[in-house]
């Protein structure tokens, strides 16, 4: 039983859809120790091709949302374990949003081509 749902009653076909609604926070946060909190949060945006002003805006908004806005210049080793977990959360949000966007693009593309 997970979140009120008996997983034994899910079909193999429905299980992947159920899994998409589950978030996992790992204990190994995969943060870059030689970079600031802001740099760690910004890295996925840099890789995704965002530019300076947009990166800065998104990083500040994300750090504010997870309660770390005053810690953007800190390094990961100066943070508590819970704070380190929260540094990694925006990257997971952005990856999930990008994946959802790619799925929507594929669905739209298949309708346009059909």
PyMOL commands that set and color helices and strands:
alter all, ss='L'
color gray80, all
select helices_A, chain A and resi 7-9+12-19+37-47+52-65+69-71+76-78+81-113
alter helices_A, ss='H'
color red, helices_A
deselect
rebuild
show_as cartoon
